[in-house]
Amino acid sequence: MRIIIAGAGEVGSHLAKILTRENHDIILLDEDSKRLHHIAETYDLMSVEGSATSIKDLVKCGVKKADLFIAVTPNESVNTTACMLAAKLGAKKTLARINNYEYLLAENKEFFKNLGVQSLIYPEMLAAKEIVKSLKTSWQRINISFENDALVLVGIKVRNNAPIINQQFQTGFLDHARFRVVAMKRKTETIIPTGTDKILDGDIVYFITKNENLEFLREQTGKEDRPIKDILVMGGSRIGVKAIQYLPDKINAKILEINHDRCLNIADKTKGHLIICGDGRDLELLKEEGISDTDAFVAVTGNSETNILACLAAKRFGVIKTIAEIENLDYIPLAQSLDIGTIINKKLIAANHIHQLTLDDSVLNIRSLHSSDAQIIEFEVQPKSKICKGRIRDHKIPSGVNFGGYIREGKGFICSGDTTFNTGDKVIVFCFVSDIPKIESFFN
């Protein structure tokens, strides 16, 4: 597939990193020659210095033969204009990064399609929804639902009080149909478990399970269940405001915002919740606002360092659940090692959603794990899919691939080596980015 990415920022460069591993023909367009030079040295792609809204530069990129044109510069107007031009010049599909929720309304989507902007992505909105999902429970770091909770992927940091600690997989201790371990994160290493592996203290472990087995999973991972009713949000950013708007009625929120004008601006958008004008880094203020009685602390200021430090302070006060927006990708491994519960990076979330446009029709959903090149992919089994021929164990599945579970007629099941699939089944697969083309061949 020939893909042009306009914008070599963190979204564009992360996309380039993913897509070059899948052997796509990538052209990266940006006005910053230094940024392009750095990326071109690192990845196998073509870089073009120029403007996303210049017809001459778009033609130089070969837009007439582009299968997909992606505009992810920081400027919304540039992105939409670039997509309009690219569509008129011959690009088959276009996608623009935006920061205006109004554009996503159903009546406006058709308007943009007629202009040549076929897809729109609003990273702040996606990040806000991720925050709300992570507030479902206090003991899970990640909770990704498939097919209305027929199956869920849960990420949990396991401590030495868990029954599953130090149990080798080949002993059979974890051989049951209640959950399946699809991957583990140990410091900076992502592990797809084999028989000789075992879960160690401090591992972040990813499970596929059904809702009915979540209580059993909680017990096996040694976690305490504490309902989340009161949260403290530090930062009145667009992500913070959107997250509060998406909160269920059972959760009460306090918003700490240092800027007085912004406090006035967000008051009408977050009715029913308390706005406090103050500095969330002020420990005395946090005490006054009852942080010790808070169930979750969410730091979404525009500064990654501030968000990390604020979450660490919240942990000192006894807050069980912490969520930090961390836009500096280099800080994500550090934040995980410091035991910050959930990490939000809107650029990675946006890149994941865009990545899906480049995959086969058999791919229904794709997600990545933070600070890892690992992906969670939902495939739909096609009538002539190779995976239908025999059990999972009968196929030569790449070593970097793990089948987690599948959904058949709305019901979820956990995979084993003896599992067979039927046409229409939706299968949850964990794999490394480099293995995506290999595993796609089993489903398309």
Buried (B, 14 or more C-beta within 10 A) or exposed (E): BBBBBBBBBBBBBBBBBBBBBBEBBBBBBBBEEEBBEBBBEEBEBBBBBBBBBBEEBBEBBBBEEBBBBBBBBEBBEBBBBBBBBBBEBBBBBBBBBBBEEEBBEEEEBEEBBEBBBBBBBBBBBBBBBBBBBBBEBBBBBBBBEBBEEBBBBBBBBBEEEBEBBEBBBBEEBBEEEBBBBBBBBBEEEBBBBEEEBBBEEBBBBBBBBBEEBBEBBBEBBBBEEEEBEBBBBBBBBBBBBBBBBBBEEEBBBBBBBBEEEBBEBBBEBBEEBEBBBBEBBBEEBBEEBEBEEBBBBBBBBEBBEBBBBBBBBBBEBEBBBBBBBBBBBEBBBBBBEBEBBBBBBBBBBBBBBBBBBBBBEBBBBBBBBBBBBBBBBBBBBBEEBEBBEEEBEEBEBBEBBBBBBBBBEEEBBBBBEEBEBEEEBBBBBBBBBEBBBBBBEBBB
